[in-house]
Amino acid sequence: MAALALIRHGEYEQLADTPSALQPYPLTDIGAEEVRQQAQRFGDWLSNAGYRLQAEIHCSTSLRAWQTAEIYRQELTNFFSAPPIVVSFSALCERSVGAVANLSVGEIERIVKLDPRFDPLPDGWKSDRDFKLPFDGAESLKEAGERVAAHLNALPLDQGDNLIQLVVGHGASIRHASFHMNVINLCDIGRLSMFYGQPVVIGKREQSWTRLYGNWKNRQVIDPID
């Protein structure tokens, strides 16, 4: 059965109350260790499940995703079908807020109020899957999910090779991509999150996806902004 391992990056030095997409900061020490432990647990499962890993690990262009992928490469070296490499793709990045990247939510809202060309931001704009900020380069959560899903759907998964493709990205865009791929339902996007560094492995047989390893996280109000 062909399979994907969808992995959210580890905990990183995130600016408070700020959309995370283009934040350039590294994993924290705690985050790196948590990812390492998750990779080791996944290795235990691989030992028993009979799966091996595709040699290319795909990740977004963010430092935190690349570091997470590198830890998986180091910890699971013996499970890859060939010497592993990490390859970064902008298609796997989180939802972009464009020209206001790395500004706080409060500052973004203030800028919108100062610009007479813009309508007031709607309540709950950060989690509205169809809303896009009125700035160059911004996209909606739906668009980000479609972008990630297009990358995942284009992967050459051979249903008979028993290889898992590792993909390291970001919680919200992975969840929205999973909806577009019929892995989760629309109502699940808002109630689910992902554990730092833990793979959610989904296997595909014909047109149907089955979860093989890992768990989605029930989303909490205190979870960081995606």
C-alpha positions as CSV (number, residue, x, y, z in Angstrom):
1,M,0.0,0.0,0.0
2,A,1.3,3.4,-0.9
3,A,1.6,5.8,2.1
4,L,2.3,9.3,3.1
5,A,3.6,10.4,6.5
6,L,2.3,14.0,7.1
7,I,4.5,15.6,9.8
8,R,4.0,19.0,11.4
9,H,7.3,20.7,12.3
10,G,8.5,20.8,15.9
11,E,8.0,23.6,18.4
12,Y,10.0,26.6,17.4
13,E,10.8,30.2,18.5
14,Q,7.4,31.6,17.4
15,L,6.6,35.3,17.8
16,A,3.6,35.6,20.1
17,D,0.1,36.3,18.6
18,T,1.6,36.4,15.1
19,P,0.6,34.3,12.0
20,S,3.3,31.7,11.7
21,A,3.7,31.2,7.9
22,L,6.9,33.1,7.1
23,Q,8.5,33.2,10.6
24,P,12.2,32.4,10.1
25,Y,13.0,31.1,13.5
26,P,14.6,27.6,14.4
27,L,13.3,24.8,16.6
28,T,13.7,25.2,20.3
29,D,15.9,22.7,22.1
30,I,12.7,21.2,23.5
31,G,11.2,21.1,20.1
32,A,14.2,19.4,18.5
33,E,14.3,16.7,21.3
34,E,10.5,16.1,20.9
35,V,10.9,15.6,17.2
36,R,13.8,13.2,17.8
37,Q,11.7,11.2,20.2
38,Q,8.8,11.1,17.7
39,A,11.1,9.9,15.0
40,Q,12.5,7.1,17.2
41,R,8.9,6.0,18.1
42,F,8.1,6.0,14.4
43,G,11.2,3.9,13.7
44,D,9.9,1.3,16.2
45,W,6.6,1.1,14.3
46,L,8.5,0.8,11.0
47,S,10.5,-2.1,12.3
48,N,7.2,-4.0,12.9
49,A,5.1,-2.8,10.0
50,G,7.3,-3.8,7.1
51,Y,7.5,-0.4,5.5
52,R,10.5,1.4,4.2
53,L,10.9,5.1,3.4
54,Q,11.3,7.0,0.2
55,A,14.8,8.4,-0.1
56,E,13.6,12.0,-0.6
57,I,12.1,13.7,2.4
58,H,9.9,16.6,1.3
59,C,9.6,19.7,3.5
60,S,8.5,23.3,3.2
61,T,11.2,26.1,2.8
62,S,10.9,27.2,6.5
63,L,13.8,26.5,8.8
64,R,11.7,24.7,11.3
65,A,10.4,22.3,8.7
66,W,13.9,21.6,7.3
67,Q,15.3,21.0,10.8
68,T,12.5,18.6,11.5
69,A,13.1,16.7,8.3
70,E,16.8,16.6,9.0
71,I,16.2,15.0,12.4
72,Y,14.0,12.3,10.7
73,R,16.8,11.8,8.2
74,Q,19.4,11.3,10.9
75,E,17.2,9.1,13.2
76,L,15.7,6.8,10.5
77,T,18.7,6.4,8.2
78,N,18.5,2.6,8.2
79,F,14.9,2.6,7.0
80,F,15.4,4.6,3.7
81,S,15.4,2.8,0.3
82,A,18.5,4.8,-0.6
83,P,20.8,7.4,1.0
84,P,18.2,10.0,2.2
85,I,18.2,13.7,1.2
86,V,15.9,16.6,2.3
87,V,14.3,18.6,-0.5
88,S,12.5,21.9,0.2
89,F,9.4,23.0,-1.7
90,S,7.6,26.4,-1.3
91,A,4.4,24.5,-2.2
92,L,4.5,22.9,1.2
93,C,4.6,26.2,3.2
94,E,1.9,27.5,5.5
95,R,-0.9,29.9,4.5
96,S,0.9,33.2,3.5
97,V,-0.4,36.6,4.8
98,G,1.7,38.3,2.2
99,A,3.1,41.8,2.7
100,V,2.2,41.8,6.4
101,A,4.1,38.6,7.2
102,N,5.7,38.5,10.7
103,L,3.5,41.3,12.0
104,S,1.3,40.6,15.0
105,V,-2.4,40.1,14.6
106,G,-3.1,43.4,16.4
107,E,-0.7,45.3,14.0
108,I,-2.3,43.7,10.9
109,E,-5.7,44.8,12.1
110,R,-4.4,48.3,12.8
111,I,-2.9,48.6,9.3
112,V,-6.2,47.6,7.7
113,K,-8.0,50.2,9.7
114,L,-5.5,52.9,8.6
115,D,-6.0,52.1,4.9
116,P,-9.2,53.7,3.5
117,R,-9.1,51.2,0.6
118,F,-9.9,48.2,2.8
119,D,-13.1,47.0,4.5
120,P,-12.8,46.2,8.2
121,L,-11.6,42.7,8.8
122,P,-14.4,40.2,9.7
123,D,-14.6,38.6,13.1
124,G,-12.7,35.3,13.1
125,W,-10.7,36.2,10.0
126,K,-7.7,34.2,11.1
127,S,-9.6,30.9,11.0
128,D,-12.0,31.6,8.1
129,R,-10.9,29.2,5.4
130,D,-12.1,31.4,2.6
131,F,-10.8,34.8,3.8
132,K,-7.7,36.3,2.3
133,L,-6.1,39.5,3.6
134,P,-6.0,42.4,1.1
135,F,-2.2,42.5,0.7
136,D,0.1,41.4,-2.1
137,G,1.1,37.7,-1.7
138,A,-1.7,36.8,0.7
139,E,-3.8,33.7,0.3
140,S,-6.7,32.0,2.1
141,L,-6.4,28.8,4.1
142,K,-8.4,27.1,1.4
143,E,-5.9,28.2,-1.2
144,A,-3.0,27.0,0.9
145,G,-4.6,23.7,1.4
146,E,-5.2,23.3,-2.4
147,R,-1.5,24.2,-3.0
148,V,-0.3,21.5,-0.6
149,A,-2.8,19.0,-1.8
150,A,-1.6,19.5,-5.4
151,H,2.0,18.7,-4.3
152,L,0.9,15.6,-2.5
153,N,-1.4,14.4,-5.2
154,A,1.4,14.7,-7.7
155,L,3.8,12.4,-5.8
156,P,4.5,9.2,-7.7
157,L,3.1,6.7,-5.1
158,D,3.3,3.1,-6.2
159,Q,0.7,1.1,-4.4
160,G,2.7,-2.0,-4.5
161,D,6.1,-0.8,-3.3
162,N,5.4,-0.5,0.5
163,L,7.3,2.8,0.7
164,I,6.3,5.8,2.8
165,Q,6.9,9.3,1.6
166,L,7.8,11.7,4.4
167,V,6.4,15.2,4.1
168,V,7.2,17.8,6.7
169,G,5.0,20.9,6.7
170,H,2.6,23.0,8.7
171,G,-0.5,22.2,10.7
172,A,-3.2,24.3,9.0
173,S,-2.1,23.8,5.5
174,I,-1.8,20.0,6.0
175,R,-5.3,19.8,7.5
176,H,-6.8,21.8,4.6
177,A,-4.9,19.7,2.1
178,S,-6.1,16.5,3.9
179,F,-9.7,17.8,3.4
180,H,-9.1,18.4,-0.3
181,M,-7.7,14.9,-0.6
182,N,-10.8,13.3,1.2
183,V,-8.6,12.2,4.1
184,I,-10.7,14.2,6.7
185,N,-14.1,15.9,6.6
186,L,-14.7,19.7,6.3
187,C,-15.9,19.8,9.9
188,D,-12.6,18.2,11.1
189,I,-10.4,21.1,9.9
190,G,-11.4,23.3,12.8
191,R,-11.5,20.7,15.5
192,L,-8.3,18.9,14.7
193,S,-4.7,20.0,15.0
194,M,-1.4,18.1,14.8
195,F,1.1,17.1,17.4
196,Y,4.5,18.6,16.9
197,G,6.8,16.2,15.1
198,Q,4.4,13.2,15.1
199,P,3.6,11.6,11.7
200,V,0.1,11.0,10.7
201,V,0.6,8.1,8.2
202,I,-2.1,7.6,5.6
203,G,-2.1,4.7,3.2
204,K,-3.9,4.7,-0.2
205,R,-5.6,1.8,-1.8
206,E,-7.3,2.7,-5.1
207,Q,-9.1,6.0,-4.2
208,S,-9.5,5.5,-0.4
209,W,-7.1,6.7,2.4
210,T,-6.7,4.8,5.7
211,R,-4.8,6.0,8.7
212,L,-2.0,3.6,9.5
213,Y,0.0,5.4,12.3
214,G,-0.2,8.5,14.5
215,N,-3.1,10.5,15.6
216,W,-4.7,13.9,14.9
217,K,-4.8,16.2,17.9
218,N,-8.0,17.6,19.2
219,R,-7.6,21.3,18.8
220,Q,-7.4,23.5,21.9
221,V,-8.2,27.2,22.3
222,I,-4.6,27.8,23.5
223,D,-3.0,26.2,20.5
224,P,-0.6,28.7,18.6
225,I,-2.0,30.5,15.6
226,D,-1.4,28.5,12.4
